[in-house]
Amino acid sequence: MIISADSRETSEKLGLTGLLAVAAMFAAVLQTIAIALQPGVPGLTLMDDAVVVVLVVSIFFRLAHAPGWTAYVVAVWMMFMVFGAVRSLVEPGITFILFRQVTIPALLVLVGLTLTQYEWRRIVRIAIWIGIVNAVYMIVELLGVRILDPVTLATYDRSHLPIRDGVPTYYFYYSEFTGSEPFFRAGGMVLNPPIAGLVTGGALALLWWTKDFRNRKLFMLLLAVSTAFTFGRGGILVAACAIALPAMIRGLGKFWTIVIASPVAYLIGTQLADDGNSSIHAKGLIDGLRFSVESYGFGMGFGVTGNALKALRRTWSSESLLGIAFAAGGIVAVLIVAALLAKLFLTISQGGNWEAAVGIGMIVAALFSESAGALNGTIPLWLAMGVALRKAYDYRSSQTGLLAPGTRP
């Protein structure tokens, strides 16, 4: 697709899509606070979803300038998730929850394809500040002051969750390595430690590449410490990939990065797979992959894995966002994720494409965490993947002469 420079020019301001993306981020944060303070109001869990739906509608005219192949991949993903919903083994309410979890992130990637550079810079800065505010809240929380009651949020939809020491039991991390009492985890303003880890870990990843942020080193330390106190694998993975992968590729090259990183990742992964809370994450992924090849590779539809099912005691297989997608969409879903991983890895550092490393971190987090689909922690991170894919397209176009370098707004 040949894109002229004139069609890509824009003024330095937030367009409707940029404004709605910012609104979606704030809606996701305020949704948790609203539920904690006013749990009697129905439908609050759909606040961020509603804004994201409007956000997706807003990019209709921008899609004409988006890389066609990526938009087609997202369309195929959506189609196979719809097939998974049609073949669902559970009632419509649970099917909707599972379908939403694995399609909203894909739509956010689509939105990221259409963002201007200025809009993305603004989104990054706001995401960093949201992470910093959460980090400060975590410090206060660890000192014993809980401004928001996490039990209220935990029981908003699920009243059967066990409580320990005044908080839901998912606030504690159980480790077989230490053999000691469970660690208390910081939950941040999102009132959920794994999601809070994505908020602060994601902000740390974005701040690492925002060199002109005031008091950057101090805030990076704050975000790193707060992420560690969440014991959230997802946030740690995103930050580690965003920081380490570009550095390794610059120093060693792509081939040796794979040679060195693969066995290290395998050893760490296999050790964590059998440790405390981590086993359910590995089981969710493995079961999702297994279900993807059953029924002749078309998957089994929704209803065989996922936290929404585990909460109702219908399965013990959960805690992997992509495990849900693989089980529903079959081999095609697995191939799409594998292709995206390869594409992002190959384009890291091309034209300054650090967002590709963030995208890899998000895919890896989604393999081992269902929290990767939580909008109150991941909107800017899924947008980053779309930005990365757009940058890869622009870089290739500039190299082949289809797009003059620097013409992207």
C-alpha positions in Angstrom: 0.0 0.0 0.0 1.5 3.3 -1.1 0.9 6.2 1.3 1.7 9.8 0.4 3.3 12.1 2.9 0.4 14.6 2.5 -2.1 11.9 3.7 -0.1 11.3 6.9 0.4 14.9 8.0 -1.4 16.1 11.2 -1.1 18.9 13.7 0.5 18.4 17.1 -2.7 17.8 19.0 -4.8 14.9 20.2 -7.4 13.8 17.7 -10.6 12.1 18.7 -8.9 8.7 18.8 -6.2 10.0 21.0 -8.7 11.7 23.4 -10.7 8.5 23.6 -7.6 6.4 24.3 -6.8 8.7 27.2 -10.4 8.6 28.3 -10.3 4.8 28.3 -7.2 4.7 30.5 -8.9 7.0 33.0 -12.2 5.1 32.9 -10.3 1.9 33.6 -8.7 3.5 36.7 -11.8 5.2 37.9 -13.9 2.1 37.4 -12.1 0.2 40.2 -12.4 3.2 42.6 -16.1 3.6 41.8 -16.8 0.0 42.6 -14.8 0.2 45.8 -16.7 3.3 47.0 -20.1 2.7 45.5 -20.6 -1.1 45.0 -24.4 -0.7 44.9 -24.3 0.9 41.4 -24.9 -1.8 38.7 -22.9 -2.2 35.5 -19.8 -0.4 36.7 -17.6 -3.2 35.4 -18.6 -2.2 31.8 -17.4 1.4 32.2 -14.0 0.9 30.5 -15.4 -1.5 28.0 -17.9 1.1 26.8 -15.2 3.7 26.3 -13.0 1.2 24.4 -15.9 0.3 22.1 -16.3 4.0 21.2 -12.6 4.2 20.8 -12.6 1.4 18.3 -15.4 3.0 16.4 -13.4 6.2 16.2 -10.7 4.7 14.1 -13.0 3.7 11.3 -11.7 6.3 8.9 -8.1 6.0 10.1 -7.9 2.3 9.1 -7.6 3.3 5.5 -4.0 4.3 6.3 -3.2 1.3 8.6 -1.0 -1.6 7.4 -3.5 -3.9 5.7 -2.0 -7.2 6.7 -2.1 -6.4 10.4 -5.7 -5.3 10.2 -6.5 -8.6 8.4 -4.8 -10.6 11.1 -6.9 -8.9 13.8 -10.0 -9.6 11.7 -9.1 -13.3 11.4 -8.5 -13.4 15.2 -11.9 -11.9 15.8 -13.5 -14.3 13.4 -12.1 -17.4 15.1 -13.0 -16.0 18.5 -16.6 -15.6 17.3 -16.4 -19.3 16.2 -15.3 -20.1 19.7 -18.3 -18.3 21.1 -20.7 -20.1 18.7 -19.2 -23.4 19.9 -19.1 -22.4 23.6 -19.9 -25.0 26.2 -21.3 -22.6 28.7 -24.1 -20.2 29.1 -24.1 -16.8 27.3 -23.1 -14.7 30.3 -19.8 -16.6 30.9 -19.2 -16.9 27.2 -19.4 -13.1 26.9 -16.8 -12.7 29.7 -14.3 -15.0 28.1 -14.9 -13.6 24.6 -14.4 -10.1 25.9 -11.1 -11.0 27.5 -9.5 -12.3 24.3 -10.9 -9.8 21.8 -10.6 -6.4 23.5 -6.8 -6.6 23.6 -6.8 -7.4 19.8 -9.0 -4.4 19.2 -6.6 -2.2 21.2 -3.7 -3.4 19.0 -5.8 -2.3 16.0 -6.2 1.2 17.6 -2.5 1.4 18.2 -1.9 1.0 14.5 -3.7 4.3 13.9 -2.2 6.5 16.6 -0.1 9.5 15.5 3.3 9.9 17.1 2.1 12.9 19.1 -0.9 10.9 20.4 1.3 8.0 21.4 3.7 10.3 23.2 0.9 11.8 25.3 -0.5 8.4 26.1 2.9 7.1 27.2 3.3 10.1 29.6 -0.2 9.6 31.1 0.4 5.9 31.5 3.7 6.6 33.3 1.9 9.0 35.7 -0.9 6.5 36.4 1.9 4.0 37.2 3.6 6.5 39.6 0.4 7.3 41.4 -0.2 3.5 41.9 3.3 3.1 43.1 2.8 5.7 45.8 -0.5 4.1 46.8 1.4 0.8 47.1 3.9 2.3 49.5 1.1 3.6 51.6 -0.6 0.3 51.4 2.5 -1.6 52.6 2.6 0.7 55.6 -0.8 -0.6 56.6 -3.1 2.1 55.3 -5.8 0.9 52.9 -7.7 3.9 51.4 -9.8 1.6 49.3 -11.3 -1.7 50.5 -10.2 -4.6 48.2 -12.8 -6.9 49.7 -15.6 -4.6 48.3 -14.2 -5.0 44.8 -13.5 -8.7 45.2 -17.1 -9.5 46.2 -18.7 -7.2 43.6 -19.3 -10.1 41.3 -18.0 -13.0 43.3 -19.2 -13.3 46.9 -17.6 -16.7 47.6 -13.9 -15.6 47.6 -12.0 -16.5 50.8 -10.7 -13.6 52.9 -7.5 -13.6 54.9 -6.3 -10.8 57.2 -8.9 -8.5 55.8 -8.0 -8.9 52.1 -8.8 -11.5 49.4 -6.4 -14.5 49.4 -5.1 -13.5 46.0 -3.2 -10.8 47.8 -0.8 -13.4 49.1 1.9 -15.2 47.1 2.7 -18.8 48.0 6.2 -20.0 47.2 7.6 -23.5 47.7 11.2 -22.1 47.4 11.0 -20.3 50.7 8.7 -22.6 52.6 7.7 -19.7 54.8 4.4 -17.9 55.3 2.8 -16.4 52.2 4.1 -13.0 51.1 1.7 -10.1 51.2 1.4 -8.4 47.8 0.7 -4.8 47.1 -2.5 -4.3 45.1 -2.3 -0.7 44.2 -5.4 1.4 43.3 -6.6 -1.4 41.0 -6.9 -3.6 44.2 -5.4 -6.6 42.5 -1.7 -7.4 42.8 -1.1 -9.1 39.4 -2.9 -6.2 37.6 -1.1 -3.7 39.8 2.2 -5.2 38.7 1.2 -4.7 35.0 0.4 -1.0 35.8 3.7 -0.2 37.5 5.8 -2.7 35.4 4.3 -1.3 32.2 5.0 2.2 33.4 8.6 1.3 34.2 9.0 -0.1 30.6 7.5 3.1 29.1 9.6 5.4 31.4 12.8 3.5 30.4 12.4 4.8 26.9 11.1 8.3 27.8 14.4 9.9 28.3 13.1 13.5 28.8 10.8 12.7 31.8 11.6 14.9 34.8 13.0 13.0 37.8 13.2 9.9 35.6 15.7 7.9 37.7 13.8 8.4 40.9 10.5 7.4 39.5 12.1 4.4 37.8 13.4 3.2 41.2 9.9 3.8 42.7 8.2 1.8 39.9 10.7 -1.0 40.1 10.3 -1.4 43.9 6.5 -1.3 43.7 6.4 -3.8 40.9 8.6 -6.2 42.9 6.2 -5.9 45.9 3.3 -7.0 43.7 5.0 -10.3 42.9 3.3 -9.9 39.6 4.9 -12.0 36.8 3.2 -10.1 34.1 4.6 -6.7 35.1 8.0 -8.1 35.6 8.0 -9.8 32.2 6.9 -6.7 30.4 9.6 -4.5 32.0 12.3 -7.1 31.6 11.5 -7.6 27.9 11.3 -3.9 27.2 14.6 -3.2 28.8 16.7 -6.3 28.2 15.8 -7.4 24.7 16.8 -4.2 22.8 20.1 -4.1 24.8 20.9 -7.7 24.0 20.1 -7.3 20.3 22.3 -4.2 20.1 25.2 -6.0 21.9 24.9 -9.5 20.6 22.6 -9.5 17.6 19.3 -11.3 17.1 20.8 -14.8 16.6 22.9 -14.8 19.8 20.1 -13.2 21.7 17.9 -16.2 20.9 20.7 -18.6 21.6 21.3 -17.1 25.1 17.8 -16.0 26.1 16.0 -19.2 25.1 17.6 -21.7 27.6 17.6 -19.1 30.4 13.9 -18.4 29.8 13.2 -22.2 29.7 15.1 -22.9 33.0 13.4 -20.0 34.8 10.0 -21.0 33.3 10.2 -24.7 34.3 11.3 -23.8 37.8 8.5 -21.3 38.3 5.9 -23.6 36.7 6.0 -25.9 39.8 6.3 -23.1 42.4 3.3 -22.1 44.5 0.8 -19.9 42.7 2.7 -20.4 39.4 1.5 -23.9 38.7 -2.0 -22.8 37.8 -0.6 -20.4 35.2 1.4 -23.2 33.5 -1.6 -25.5 33.6 -3.8 -22.9 32.0 -1.4 -22.5 29.1 -0.7 -26.2 28.5 -4.4 -27.0 28.6 -5.2 -24.2 26.2 -2.6 -25.6 23.8 -3.9 -29.1 24.2 -7.5 -28.1 23.6 -6.4 -26.1 20.5 -5.4 -29.3 18.7 -8.5 -31.3 19.7 -11.6 -31.2 17.5 -9.3 -31.4 14.4 -7.4 -28.2 15.3 -10.4 -25.9 15.4 -10.3 -25.8 19.2 -13.2 -26.6 21.6 -14.8 -23.2 21.9 -15.1 -21.2 25.2 -16.0 -23.0 28.4 -13.0 -25.3 29.0 -10.5 -22.9 30.7 -10.5 -19.5 32.3 -10.9 -17.8 35.7 -14.6 -17.2 35.1 -15.1 -20.9 35.0 -12.7 -21.6 37.9 -14.6 -19.1 40.1 -17.7 -21.3 39.5 -15.7 -24.4 40.2 -16.3 -25.8 36.7 -12.6 -26.2 35.9 -9.2 -26.0 37.6 -7.6 -24.8 34.3 -7.2 -21.1 34.3 -4.8 -18.1 34.6 -3.6 -17.9 31.0 -5.2 -15.3 28.8 -3.8 -16.9 25.6 -4.7 -20.3 26.9 -8.3 -19.3 26.7 -7.8 -18.0 23.2 -6.0 -21.1 22.0 -8.7 -23.4 23.4 -11.4 -21.3 21.7 -9.7 -20.5 18.4 -7.6 -23.6 17.7 -4.4 -23.8 15.7 -5.1 -20.6 13.9 -4.9 -18.6 17.1 -1.6 -20.3 18.0 -0.1 -19.5 14.6 -1.2 -15.9 14.8 0.5 -15.4 18.2 3.7 -17.2 17.0 3.8 -15.0 13.9 3.3 -11.8 15.9 6.1 -12.9 18.3 8.5 -13.4 15.3 7.5 -10.2 13.7 8.0 -8.1 16.8 11.3 -9.7 17.6 12.7 -9.1 14.1 11.7 -5.5 14.2 13.1 -4.5 17.6 15.3 -1.4 17.2 14.4 -0.9 13.5 13.7 2.8 13.3 13.8 3.0 17.1 11.0 0.4 17.5 11.4 -0.2 21.2 7.6 -0.7 21.4 8.2 -4.1 19.8 10.0 -5.3 22.9 7.0 -4.1 25.0 4.7 -6.0 22.7 6.8 -9.2 23.2 6.5 -8.7 26.9 2.8 -8.4 26.7 2.5 -11.6 24.6 4.7 -13.5 27.1 2.7 -12.1 30.0 -0.6 -13.2 28.3 0.8 -16.7 27.9 1.2 -17.0 31.7 -1.3 -14.6 33.1 -5.0 -13.9 32.7 -4.5 -10.5 34.2 -3.0 -9.4 30.8 -6.5 -8.9 29.6 -7.5 -6.5 32.5 -8.1 -3.1 31.0 -7.4 -1.2 34.2 -3.7 -2.3 33.8 -3.0 -3.0 30.2 -4.5 -0.5 27.7 -1.3 1.4 26.9 0.6 -1.9 26.7 -1.7 -3.4 24.0 -1.6 0.0 22.2 2.2 -0.3 22.2 2.0 -3.5 20.2 -0.1 -1.8 17.6 2.4 1.2 17.5 5.2 -1.3 17.1 3.6 -3.0 14.2 2.9 0.3 12.6 6.5 1.4 13.1 7.7 -1.9 11.5 5.5 -1.2 8.5 6.7 2.4 8.2 10.4 1.3 8.5 10.0 -1.3 5.8 8.2 1.2 3.5 10.9 3.8 4.0 13.5 1.2 3.0 11.7 0.2 -0.1 10.8 3.8 -1.1 7.1 3.6 -0.6 7.2 6.1 2.2 9.7 8.8 2.8 11.5 8.6 6.1 10.0 10.8 8.8 6.6 11.4 7.1 4.6 9.6 9.7 2.8 12.1 12.0 
